[in-house]
Amino acid sequence: MAVAITRTDVTASEVRAAATRSRNSRMTRRLLALAMVLDGHSREVAAEAGAMDRQTLCDWVHRFNAEGIEGLVDRRRPGRPPPLSGEQLSELAHWVEAGPELEKDGVVRWRRADLGARIKVRFNVTLDVRTVGKLLRRLGYRRLSVRPLHPKTDAAAQEAFKKTSPIWREPRSRRPRPTSQLSSGGWTKPGLASKAR
């Protein structure tokens, strides 16, 4: 048995007027289908005109009876809850700021996989590395662009190596050619340019 529209404070013409003002096409279809029902059309015809089945129209009639025209607006769906709470996210941010401890964590810089393993141990939440990356981006962090400093780095040895190593030269293909090698006819060999003078 079809559910009757019990609201008497709204007429079919008012429902149609709300449909013309609506910017949401789905809500417009719902309003026009309900206006057809208020005009006395069958539920099957009204549902077909609104591009829905009769059960869906029945559900919208229930919402219209309970809440009026405002009840036909799409409601925000709750969606999946976030993987970590606010407190857990702030603790994750503290880990990133403090950096890893080599003895405790076994790494000299955080990778997403390392943070995911620590999240699993600390919060008992398993996260994919992509999800860890999304959480870090939401916290305002980006990938590290600086090379991490190894704990056994010797700055004096590095400076001594720089002083004794040969000077690097650019490959021939990147070096600009001297202007003396140019002739009016284009590029020539250096020996031919001196003979031409």
C-alpha positions in Angstrom: 0.0 0.0 0.0 1.3 3.4 -0.9 2.3 5.9 1.8 0.1 8.9 1.8 1.4 12.5 2.0 0.2 13.8 5.3 1.5 17.3 5.2 -1.3 19.8 4.5 0.8 23.0 5.0 2.4 22.7 1.5 0.5 22.6 -1.8 1.6 21.1 -5.1 2.2 24.6 -6.6 4.5 25.5 -3.6 6.4 22.3 -4.2 6.8 23.1 -7.9 7.9 26.7 -7.0 10.6 25.2 -4.7 11.7 22.9 -7.6 12.2 25.9 -9.9 14.3 27.7 -7.2 16.4 24.6 -6.5 19.9 24.4 -8.0 20.3 20.7 -7.2 18.9 18.5 -10.0 18.3 15.5 -7.8 16.2 17.6 -5.3 14.3 19.1 -8.2 13.4 15.7 -9.5 12.2 14.7 -6.0 10.1 17.8 -5.6 8.5 17.4 -9.0 7.7 13.8 -8.3 6.1 14.8 -5.0 4.1 17.6 -6.7 2.7 15.0 -9.2 1.6 12.8 -6.2 0.0 15.8 -4.6 -1.8 16.5 -7.9 -3.3 13.0 -7.8 -1.1 11.1 -10.3 -0.2 7.5 -9.5 3.0 6.7 -7.7 4.2 4.7 -10.6 3.9 7.6 -13.0 5.4 10.1 -10.5 8.3 7.8 -9.8 9.0 7.3 -13.5 8.8 11.0 -14.2 11.3 11.6 -11.3 13.7 8.9 -12.7 13.4 6.7 -9.5 11.6 3.5 -8.5 8.5 3.5 -6.4 10.3 2.4 -3.2 12.6 5.4 -3.5 9.7 7.7 -3.9 8.1 6.2 -0.9 11.3 6.9 1.1 11.1 10.6 0.0 7.4 10.8 1.0 8.4 9.7 4.5 11.1 12.3 4.7 8.7 15.0 3.3 6.0 14.0 5.8 8.5 14.3 8.7 10.6 17.4 7.6 8.9 19.1 4.8 10.8 20.4 1.7 14.0 20.8 3.7 13.9 17.0 4.3 14.5 16.4 0.6 18.0 17.9 0.6 20.9 15.5 0.2 22.5 14.8 3.6 26.1 14.5 4.1 27.2 10.9 4.4 29.4 10.2 7.4 32.1 8.3 5.5 34.9 6.4 6.9 36.3 7.6 10.2 39.9 8.9 10.2 42.5 6.3 10.9 44.1 8.2 13.7 42.6 10.5 16.4 43.7 14.1 16.9 45.9 13.1 19.9 47.5 10.3 17.8 48.2 12.7 14.9 49.9 15.2 17.3 52.1 12.4 18.6 52.9 11.4 15.0 53.9 15.1 14.4 56.1 15.0 17.5 57.9 11.9 16.1 58.6 13.6 12.8 59.8 16.7 14.5 62.1 14.9 16.9 63.4 12.5 14.3 64.3 8.8 14.9 66.8 7.5 17.4 69.2 5.1 15.8 69.5 2.7 18.8 65.7 2.6 19.4 64.3 2.9 15.8 67.1 1.4 13.8 67.0 4.2 11.2 68.7 7.6 10.7 65.7 9.2 9.0 62.0 8.5 8.8 60.5 6.8 5.8 56.8 6.3 5.5 57.2 2.5 6.0 59.2 3.2 9.3 56.5 5.5 10.6 53.8 3.0 9.6 55.6 0.3 11.6 55.8 2.6 14.6 52.1 3.5 14.3 51.3 -0.2 14.3 53.4 -0.9 17.4 52.2 2.3 19.3 48.5 2.5 18.3 47.8 -1.0 16.9 46.6 0.6 13.6 47.9 -0.9 10.3 48.3 1.8 7.7 49.5 1.6 4.1 52.6 3.7 3.2 50.3 5.9 1.0 48.0 6.5 3.9 51.0 7.5 6.1 52.0 9.9 3.3 48.5 11.4 3.2 48.6 11.9 7.0 52.0 13.6 6.8 50.7 15.9 4.0 47.7 16.7 6.1 50.0 17.6 9.0 51.9 20.0 6.6 55.0 17.9 6.0 56.6 17.2 2.6 59.2 14.7 1.5 62.6 15.4 2.9 64.8 17.2 0.4 67.9 17.3 2.6 70.2 14.3 2.8 70.2 13.0 6.3 73.4 13.2 8.3 74.9 9.9 9.3 75.8 9.7 12.9 79.4 8.6 12.1 80.0 11.5 9.7 83.5 13.2 10.0 83.3 16.7 8.7 87.1 17.2 8.9 87.7 14.1 6.7 85.2 15.4 4.2 86.9 18.8 3.9 90.3 17.1 3.5 88.9 15.0 0.7 87.5 18.0 -1.1 91.0 19.7 -0.9 92.9 16.7 -2.3 90.4 15.6 -5.0 90.9 16.7 -8.6 88.9 19.6 -10.0 85.9 18.4 -11.9 85.7 19.6 -15.5 82.5 19.8 -17.5 82.1 17.3 -20.3 83.1 18.7 -23.7 79.5 18.7 -25.0 78.5 21.2 -22.3 81.5 23.5 -22.5 81.0 26.6 -24.6 83.4 26.8 -27.5 85.9 29.6 -27.7 85.0 32.4 -30.1 88.4 32.0 -31.9 87.1 28.7 -33.3 84.3 30.5 -35.1 84.6 31.5 -38.7 82.2 33.2 -41.0 81.3 29.9 -42.5 80.5 28.2 -39.2 82.5 25.9 -37.0 86.0 24.9 -38.1 88.9 23.1 -36.5 91.3 25.3 -34.4 94.2 24.7 -36.8 92.3 25.7 -39.8 91.1 29.0 -38.2 94.8 30.1 -37.6 95.8 29.2 -41.1 92.9 31.3 -42.5 94.3 34.4 -40.9 
